[in-house]
């Protein structure tokens, strides 16, 4: 048995290394190519380490709003020289602002709705409690594409087309049920005696939730924050359906528009991709210590 352990550890190490390379290689190429010229990024074989690093791609993102892009300048632009700028480049930074506002609103509303609902489902016994939990969770079985038409008619009737509120409403419908499910599992794992003791001491239901359970539920709250933020930040289909102008378009829509021009600048698109992944990475780093415990919250009861 002892002689078998080193071999097992070696296999696990090699498997983990291969899996890590498989996951990290696209991200490494994205970051590396964002600092390459268009000629270098299309060279064969590809250069994983830039031979002549440049920040022109990022400069183009921040300076694009001050440049006038016309039919002639786009047509004459040569991607190999690095002088090509997509016509929608000026919309990238405003779209990132829109994505952040939508994601922040969805996170806050998820917590305001999900935390009280999860506490009630976990600690208050009422008829239909279990049915309510499974009904909400069953809504996530429905693919998003099947909800596009109902969401479209709903948003159209409200007069919210081409408005950030249309995205907030639809994203809440997608994220709230799963957020409640995560929080309910965690609240159920906490002893009922805490609730009873707080009630005996004169706390109301709201005070019990805020003063007793909220501090203990921090890992699950972080899991909800990450889930709601990343879902809103990365969502493409509904944003494509409900936004038509740069005033309300989010980051995935604008980045996708970079491929719909006379030319395609891969280096510019990859620089935009690096800008797009920075906020989620920063959020993940801030809450790193709670991520694992939050995602497994409520997995074991008792």
ZIFENSUL-V208507 format. One record per pair of residues at least 6 apart in sequence whose C-alpha atoms are under 8 Angstrom apart, sorted by the first residue. I is the first residue (numbers start at 1). J is the second residue. Records with the same first field share a line. If there is no record, write none. Layout:
# ZIFENSUL-V208507
I = J, J
This chain:
# ZIFENSUL-V208507
28 = 48
29 = 48
30 = 270, 271, 273, 274
31 = 270, 271, 274
32 = 48, 49, 50
33 = 41, 48, 50, 267, 270, 271
34 = 55, 57, 267, 268, 269, 270, 271, 274
35 = 50, 53, 54, 55, 56, 57, 267, 271
36 = 50, 51, 52, 53, 54, 267
37 = 52, 53, 54, 80, 81, 82, 267
38 = 79, 80, 81, 82, 265, 266, 267
39 = 79, 80, 81
40 = 46, 47, 50
41 = 47, 266, 267
56 = 82
57 = 267, 268, 271
58 = 268, 271, 272
60 = 85, 268
61 = 89, 90, 92, 93, 272
62 = 93
64 = 85, 89, 90
65 = 89, 90, 91
69 = 85, 87
70 = 87
74 = 84, 85, 86, 87, 262
75 = 262
77 = 83, 84, 85
78 = 84, 263
79 = 263, 264, 265
82 = 265
84 = 263, 265
85 = 265, 268
86 = 258, 261, 263, 264, 265
87 = 258, 261
88 = 254, 257, 258
89 = 254, 258
91 = 246, 254
92 = 251, 254, 255, 272
94 = 246, 247
95 = 246, 247, 248, 249, 250, 251, 254
96 = 250, 251, 276
97 = 250
98 = 164, 248, 249, 250, 251
99 = 232, 233, 250, 251
100 = 233
102 = 164, 167, 168, 232, 233
103 = 168, 228, 229, 230, 232, 233
104 = 229
105 = 168
106 = 168, 171, 172, 228, 229, 232
107 = 224, 225, 228, 229
109 = 172
110 = 172, 175, 176, 179, 224, 228
111 = 221, 224, 225
113 = 176
114 = 176, 177, 179, 180, 183
115 = 180, 183
116 = 209
117 = 180
118 = 180, 181, 183, 184, 187
119 = 183, 184, 187, 209
121 = 129, 133, 184
122 = 184, 185, 187, 188
123 = 187, 188, 192, 195
133 = 181
136 = 177, 178
137 = 177, 178, 181
139 = 177
140 = 174, 177, 178
145 = 237
148 = 238, 241
151 = 170
152 = 241, 242
155 = 161, 166
160 = 166
161 = 242, 243
162 = 242, 243, 244, 245, 248, 249
163 = 242, 243, 248
164 = 248
166 = 242
167 = 238, 239, 242
170 = 238
171 = 231, 232
175 = 227, 228, 231
179 = 224, 227, 228
182 = 220, 224, 297, 298
183 = 217, 220, 221, 224, 297, 298
184 = 298
185 = 297, 298, 299
186 = 217, 220, 297, 298, 299
187 = 213, 217, 298
188 = 298, 301
189 = 298, 300, 301, 302
190 = 302
191 = 302
194 = 212
195 = 208, 212
198 = 208, 212
199 = 205, 208
218 = 290, 294
219 = 290, 291, 293, 294, 295, 297
220 = 293, 294, 295, 297
221 = 294
222 = 287, 290, 291, 294
223 = 290, 291, 294, 295
226 = 283, 284
229 = 280
230 = 280
233 = 251
234 = 252
235 = 252
236 = 252, 253
239 = 249, 250, 253
240 = 249, 253
243 = 249
251 = 276
255 = 269, 272, 273
258 = 264, 269
284 = 291
